């Protein structure tokens, strides 16, 4: 249907849609964007892949439109898509040069990578959170792509899958390293994100949005900052050693202590004002964070 995303169940179907020859291996392939032929209008509603897609693109024509407005390197970028995610194919996609590595889950299923791949959080990042590479990083990534392509083209034997799996793991580990570098080189800009995050949290508490929406969530903050939840957590972990949920809990406890010190509200009322439906849930979190119940904290505060 025209108004539905196009679903690709197999890598062969994607090759056909891109006017490419059938893949050498049905469960893994590399597509060169320079050779792909397709009309982006055929995919205006996006596409859904039943396999992983790791893309390296050297030119991002119009990228500022859906980026975050700052870039450290201009030598190319990488994006990562998991099975079942909707991928929007922008008009500029036809002008990209680069390639994509397509991996069906069945290819990695017999290996530890099948369970470990979920630990690579960038598969849950949005398009605006792509990995931008330096010239040296670009060479490293292209070398791994070339090794996988050579293995597919020249040596399909009993060891091929083991070798390719190790190359995929190498590619993912390099990507992890380069994303960490990106967090470091963007520290000043990421600090601005932290300032905005704290402003959003303060506004949520001060305007009592808790009464309408309940306890503050990671998803709410990520939406307000136009970031994916996983990227926001990884960013915070790099900046201050906490994920978003931990950061929220700390801010919530700070606010709770403020209410207790004020002396105007009962413990149940404080829990309600912070978005908790049940006082015991608030009490449990408070004790976990402070080693004291709210009542015990209130009594110790009054003694001081």
Secondary structure, DSSP 8 states (H G I E B T S, - for coil): -TTS-EEE-SHHHHHHHTT----SBTTEEEEETTT----GGGGTT-EEESEEEEEEES--TTGGGTS-S--S--S-EEEEE-TT-EE---GGGGG--EEEEEEEHHHHTTSTHHHHGGG-GGGG--GGG-EE--HHHHHHHHHHHHHHHHHHHH--STTHHHHHHHHHHHHHHHHHHHHHHHHHHTHHHHHHHHHHHHHHHHHHHHTTTHHHH-S--HHHHHHHHT--HHHHHHHHHHHHS--HHHHHHHHHHHHHHHHHHHT-S-HHHHHHHTT-SSHHHHHHHHHHHHSS-HHHHHHHHHH-
